Every structure is written in C-alpha cells, then in structure tokens.
Amino acid sequence: MARILICYASMSGNTEEIADIIHSHLKNDYEVIMKEIEETEITELRDFDCVLIGSYTWNDGDLPYEVEDFYEELSENDLREVHGAVFGSGDRIYPQFCEAVHLLQAQLKANGAAIIQDGLEIEMTPDSEEDVNKCKVFAERVSHYLMKVGV
C-alpha cells in the first residue's frame, strides 16, 4: 500500500481543514500520515511515495514563521526521490494570494522533487461546495498519479 505524508502549517485552522478534506479522500486507499510541518524532518520525505505540503500565506506573500526552517531545509537537500504537491490557504485582499504555495512548490522543484500537479489554492477556509470539490479533485489527482506510476 502506498504511503502518503500530509504535512502542514495552519494558524487559524484553514489549512488544517484543507488537509483533513484531502486526507478523507485518500485514507481508504492509502496509508496516510498527517503531521504538522514543525514536526516533520526533511529526511522523512523520502520514506513516502507521495508528500503533500500545506501552508497558509502570511501577510502579503510571506511564508509563516513555522514554515521558514522547513523551507530552508528543502533548499539544502536533494529531493530527486520525492514526489509531491503543495496546497494552502490565502486571502485575496493581498496581491500575493497563496504565495506560500508557489514558494514551496518552486523550492521542491528546484531541488529535484517531481511535482505531480499544480498547487491547490483555497481562499480562507474550504467552506463552500466548490472549495471542498477542489480538495477532492486534488486528492483524486494524487491517487491517479500513484496508480499511474504503480505505487
């Protein structure tokens, strides 16, 4: 059974709620581990068939303080064996909507990780049917990728 890591940072609970929805769509077919990003070691990423990283965006496009060390460690590690995608929450009042998603995805890619799909961006909390469906589609694409590569 394929193993998926969902690690995330969530201040107000929005990104955690996105992670929970994604988890609910994957947990029956995969071994899914959920952890806060501060409790995740970069070396653990290679232990999973797929890594899903979630973060909210702070202010106008900044990484949250609890993601900064994780981000720095991503830049210092060879991630060629890592297959992953990024998700997060943001607020459209800021010009750099969900910039943490873009920054994390770019850092993964720059260090060799295979990005299996574009990042999932949700405004604030996933409380609309449309947002919940976006999370479901994100999870389905992860599942399709894992089936395609035979994990």
Salt bridges, closest charged atoms under 4 A:
GLU31 OE2 - ARG3 NE 3.34
GLU44 OE1 - LYS35 NZ 2.70
ASP78 OD2 - ARG80 NH2 2.53
GLU99 OE1 - HIS102 ND1 3.11
GLU121 OE2 - HIS102 NE2 2.42
GLU123 OE1 - ARG92 NE 3.50
GLU130 OE2 - LYS134 NZ 3.98
